[in-house]
Amino acid sequence: MHALLGDDAPRDDEVRAAFGRAARAALAGLLAAPALLGAASAAGHPLRAAVDPAFWVSAAAGFAGAGWLAARRLGLGPRPTLALAAVFVAAGLIVAPAFRGLQGLTGRESMLAVAAATLPAFAAAFVLAGAVGGRVIGIARVGPRSLLTCGAGGLLGGACAMLPFAWAWLRIDLPGESLIVMGLAVVGFLGCLIAPFHIAGMALDRARHQGDLARP
């Protein structure tokens, strides 16, 4: 049906679709530096001094690219595109340290402490993306309900990111545990950004639709 209507036909899920595409770039930003540095280390060229700057540059570039992709999908002009990229970078700089802090945990750490360091950061990042990003997109009012939805999406993303740690914390010994851990790592990595980006986009679509209905 969408193909028959054409690419310019209005869609109720336009922001969600744009944010869903943006999530891919943000994920790539979190993965690129560790993957490249791991490959260099495996090849016999460890670059320990580059680990920190490479991670931050990669994460910032990934979230900036996410903002650019979302703006392009939404047909925004150059200045709103730059503004949305900046909003996404700010959100990424909140998420990235929380995500990185989960790497290398053994499961012996306090669940409460890990959750306190992870979940609020993810929630705050996507509340920011919803509140400021919505204004950049042109939504006149992003209400409390929409912001709460964005925050809930961030909490879900943080919970996904914690999956490997939560499994280690439970200390369950099962056959094929390495495959379970690998699967949880993949699901946790993908879900930590895909879920909150989609939920935030859905919340903004609803806010925009309600604003359209309120116009005389």
DAFENVEN-V368204 format. One record per residue. N is the residue number from 1. RES is the residue in one letter. SS is DSSP state (alpha for helix, beta for strand, coil for the rest). Layout:
# DAFENVEN-V368204
N RES SS
N RES SS
This chain:
# DAFENVEN-V368204
1 M coil
2 H alpha
3 A alpha
4 L alpha
5 L alpha
6 G coil
7 D coil
8 D coil
9 A coil
10 P coil
11 R coil
12 D coil
13 D coil
14 E alpha
15 V alpha
16 R alpha
17 A alpha
18 A alpha
19 F alpha
20 G alpha
21 R alpha
22 A alpha
23 A alpha
24 R alpha
25 A alpha
26 A alpha
27 L alpha
28 A alpha
29 G alpha
30 L alpha
31 L alpha
32 A alpha
33 A alpha
34 P alpha
35 A alpha
36 L alpha
37 L alpha
38 G alpha
39 A alpha
40 A alpha
41 S alpha
42 A alpha
43 A coil
44 G coil
45 H coil
46 P coil
47 L coil
48 R alpha
49 A alpha
50 A alpha
51 V alpha
52 D alpha
53 P alpha
54 A alpha
55 F alpha
56 W alpha
57 V alpha
58 S alpha
59 A alpha
60 A alpha
61 A alpha
62 G alpha
63 F alpha
64 A alpha
65 G alpha
66 A alpha
67 G alpha
68 W alpha
69 L alpha
70 A alpha
71 A alpha
72 R alpha
73 R alpha
74 L alpha
75 G coil
76 L coil
77 G coil
78 P alpha
79 R alpha
80 P alpha
81 T alpha
82 L alpha
83 A alpha
84 L alpha
85 A alpha
86 A alpha
87 V alpha
88 F alpha
89 V alpha
90 A alpha
91 A alpha
92 G alpha
93 L alpha
94 I alpha
95 V alpha
96 A alpha
97 P alpha
98 A alpha
99 F alpha
100 R alpha
101 G alpha
102 L coil
103 Q coil
104 G coil
105 L coil
106 T coil
107 G coil
108 R coil
109 E coil
110 S coil
111 M alpha
112 L alpha
113 A alpha
114 V alpha
115 A alpha
116 A alpha
117 A alpha
118 T alpha
119 L alpha
120 P alpha
121 A alpha
122 F alpha
123 A alpha
124 A alpha
125 A alpha
126 F alpha
127 V alpha
128 L alpha
129 A alpha
130 G alpha
131 A alpha
132 V alpha
133 G alpha
134 G alpha
135 R alpha
136 V alpha
137 I alpha
138 G coil
139 I coil
140 A coil
141 R coil
142 V coil
143 G coil
144 P alpha
145 R alpha
146 S alpha
147 L alpha
148 L alpha
149 T alpha
150 C alpha
151 G alpha
152 A alpha
153 G alpha
154 G alpha
155 L alpha
156 L alpha
157 G alpha
158 G alpha
159 A alpha
160 C alpha
161 A alpha
162 M coil
163 L alpha
164 P alpha
165 F alpha
166 A alpha
167 W alpha
168 A alpha
169 W alpha
170 L alpha
171 R coil
172 I coil
173 D coil
174 L coil
175 P coil
176 G coil
177 E alpha
178 S alpha
179 L alpha
180 I alpha
181 V alpha
182 M alpha
183 G alpha
184 L alpha
185 A alpha
186 V alpha
187 V alpha
188 G alpha
189 F alpha
190 L alpha
191 G alpha
192 C alpha
193 L alpha
194 I alpha
195 A alpha
196 P alpha
197 F alpha
198 H alpha
199 I alpha
200 A alpha
201 G alpha
202 M alpha
203 A alpha
204 L alpha
205 D alpha
206 R alpha
207 A alpha
208 R alpha
209 H alpha
210 Q alpha
211 G alpha
212 D alpha
213 L alpha
214 A alpha
215 R coil
216 P coil
